[in-house]
Amino acid sequence: MTHKVEVAYDARATLGEGPVWDYRTNELLWVDIEEKKIHLLNPQSSTNETYSLDEMVGAAVPCEGGGVILALESGFARLGKDFKTLEKLENPEPDKPGNRFNDGKCDAAGRFWAGTMPKKSGHQEAALYCLNDELQVEKKINKVGLSNGLAWSINNDYMYFIDTHTRQVARFDYDIRTGNISNQKQIITIPEGMGVPDGMTIDQEGMLWIAHYGGSCISRWNPDSSELLEKVEVPALNVTSCTFGGPDLDELYITSARNGMNEQQLEEYPYSGAVFKYKPGVKGLKVDLFRG
């Protein structure tokens, strides 16, 4: 099915990622990983503020008390309310300089989950980590190929996780009190010819939305039946992530990338690297903020 996806902001990002809607300010926080930049997009005024860092930033999530929690190339860090003061917290992989942090998200208890990936294909083994409210880091999943999308079920009974190299979404039993995960089960496999799964979010009906890197689309899935419910074409080859936003949380904001594309592909997909907007007819959930 073909649906109307609009360009919300023609950013021409190298590797746009990690969109998060801050419902307190009605702004979209997103990152350009390879350009080492954090962006704040205000769709109402069509303004986009940019903040530069000294290293790649895989994910940025608002903190409850102000500022932003970050998954940087070299580990966890916190950016102050002024978006200038950077506090390095912990690097759980000092022995793996060939890795960098990638996608990250907070759970309903305010813990920040973020995983790593090799900077060069197949270079190092990666993992998924969790930073709790006492700023302690715990490794949650080992032997990951490329850590990516995260989501939690509406009732917080399950955590969903994408290791892009597997082309699958895994489901874990999840204990919100402790943050423990168990009983891994593969529930969704992305078919060949649809790119690979990247970022992910969940809607109010408990359905998963997945961005397809190399697949020019996002898709909606039932995690209980593993059924593909909807496929939405996006005018960018490399679709990286999506999140619900807007004052009513009824708009889906979608990030994309230009990296690795040749001239012919850029001609075919001139809006690659843009932030897109789509009204899916279902609402999302408020972002969970970091409580540390």
N, C-alpha and C positions, 0 to 999 in steps of 0.2 A: 504494500500500500504506500502511496505517496502522500505526504502531508506537507503543509506549509511551515517551513522553518525560516525565521527571519534572522537577519544580521543585527545583533544588539550592539556590537562594537567591532569595527574592522581593525583589530589589533595587529594583524600580521605577526603574531607571536611565533617565535621559533618552536617552543614547546609549551604551549598554554596548557595548564593543568589545574587540578584541585579547586574547582569553584565551590565557595561556601557563601550562603546568603545570611548576612547578619541582620536579623529581624529587628534589632534595636535601632539600626540606622538606615535600614532599607538600602543597603549597599552590597555589592557582590565582591567578596574577597577572592582573588585568584592569583596564580603564580605563572611566571614564565621561567621554567626550570633552568634551561641552558643560558638564558640571558641574566640569570641571578636577580630577578626582579619580583617584587610583590606589587599587585595592582588592587586598587579600590575603584570599582566601577559603579557610578550612580546612573542607573538607566533613565531616571526621570529627567535629569539634566544633561544626559549623554556625556558626562565628564568622567575621565579615568585618571586617577592619581597614581603615580608610579614611585616606588621606593626601591633603591638599589642596594644589594648586599655584596659581600666580598666572595661569596661562594654560592654554588647551586642550591636552590631551595625546592625541595620536593613537595612540601605541604605546609599550609599555614591555616590555623584555626583560631578564632577569637577566644580570649580568656574571659572568664566571668567577671574578674575584677578590672578588666581593661588590658589593652595590649594583645599580643598574638603569640601563640605557641608555635614553634617551627620545627620541621624536620629538615635540617640542613644537610649538605653533602657530608659533613663530618659529625653529625649527631644532632641531639636535641638542643634547642636554644629558645630563649624568650625575647621578644621584642617589646619594648616599653610602649606606653600609651602614646608617646610622641613619635613612634615609629623610627626612632633614632638610636635609642639605648639598647644594645644587644648584650644579652647575658647567656654565655655558653653554659649548658647544664651537664650533659654527659654524652660521650661517644662510646656506644657499646661495641663498636667494631674497630678499635685502634690497630688491630693486627690485619685489617683488610682494607688497605688504601685503594684497592681496585674497585671497591663498592661505593655507592652513594645512596642516601635515603631517597625514597620515592613517595608514593601516595600515603596519606594519613588522615585519620578522622577520630573524633571523640565519641565515646559511648555515653549512655544515659547517666552513668555515675561520674562523668567528667574526667575519665582517664583518656589519655591521648595514645592511640595506636598508630604505628607507622612502621613500614618495612623497607628493606634495602633491595638493591639490584646491582648487577655488575655494570660498570661504566662501558666495558667492552664485552661483546657477546661471549658468554660462556667463561668469563674470566675467573669469577669467584662464586662461592656458594653464598646465598643471601638468607635473610630471616625476617620474621615479623616480631616487633617489640611492642611493649606497653609501658608508658610513663604514667605513674599514678600521681595522686594529689600530694604525695609527700616527695615527689620528684625522684622516686626510685624506679629504675628500669628493669624490666623482666623480659627475657626472651620467651616468646609464646609459641612460635612455629619455626622449626629448623629445616634446613635443606630446601629452601625456597629458590625457585629459578628467577622470578621477577615479581616482587611483591607489588600488588596493585589494589583494586577496589575493595572497599569494606562497607558493610551495612549490618544493622541489627534488626531482628523481627520486631513487630509492633509491641508484643508482650515481653520482649527481651529474653525469650527462651532460646533463641538461636543467634549465632553470628555467622555472617556470610563473608567469604573471602575469595579473592581472585589471585591466583598465581598465573600470570599471563602465559607462561611457557606451557602450562597444562591445557590451555584453551577451555578451562572449566571453572565453574563456581563451586566452592566447597562450603558445606554447612557444618557448623559445630554446635553442640549443646553448649549453652552459655549461662554462667552463674553471675548475675549482675552484682551480687554482694561481694564476691571475691575476685571477679574478673577471670575466673578459670574457664577454659574451653576444653571440650572432650568430644569423643565419638565423631570423628571426621567422616563426612559422607559427601561424595561428589553428586551434585543434584542437577547441574546444567552443563551441557557441552555445546560450545559454539560451533556450528557446522563449517566445514571447509568452504571457502569462497566468501565468507562474511567477515574477513579480517580476524583479529584476535581481541579478546576481552580486555578492557582497560579499566577506567573508573566505573563506579556503580553508586546508585542511590535507591531508596525505597519510597513508595508512595503510601498514602493513608489506607489503601486497601491491602497493604502488605505485599504488593507486587514489586519486583526488582526491575530497575532500568539500568541497562548496561551500554557503555560506549564502546564502539568497535574501531580500534586502531587499524587502518588499512581497509576498512569496510564501508566507509562513507555512510554510517548509520548509527542510530541508537535502537535498542530493542527492549521490549517489556516482557517479562517472564513471570509465570506462576511458580514460586519456589517449592510449593507442595506437590504439584503435578509435573513439574519440569516442562510445562507447555509454553511455547512461544506464542504470545498473545498479540504482539504488534511489532512492526518494523517501521521505523521512521527514517526516511532518507535525509541526509545532511549534506549540504554542498561543500564538503571538505573531505579529503581522502582519509586523513588521520584524525579521527574523533577520539578525544582523550578522556573526557569525564562529563558528568552532568549532575545538577542539583536543582531542587525546587526552590523558587524564589518569588519575588513580587510581594506586595502587601498582603495578599490573600494566599500566598504559597501555591498559586495555581499556574505558575509559569516555570517551564523547565529551561534552565540556563546550561549551555553546552559549550565546552572548550575544545579547541583543536590545535593542530601543529603543522608547521611547514618543514620541519627538519627531515632530511633524507629524501626530499622530493626532487625529481629532475624537472627541467624546463617544460617538458610536455605535460607533466602532471600539474605543475603550477598554472599552466595555461588552461587546463581543463577544470581545475579547482582554484580559481583566483581568490576565493575567500578563505583559503586555508590559513589557519592561525587566528581566525576571528572567534569572537564569542557570539554564539547564536542563542535565539530564544524561540520557544515552542510552547503552545498551549495544548496540553495533552488531554484536557477534559477530566483530570483527576488532580487532587491536591497532594502536596507533600507534607513533611513534618518539619517543625522548627529544628534548627541545628543544635546539637548538644555542645555546650561550651566547656572549655578546659577549666577545672576547678583548683588547679595546683597553685 
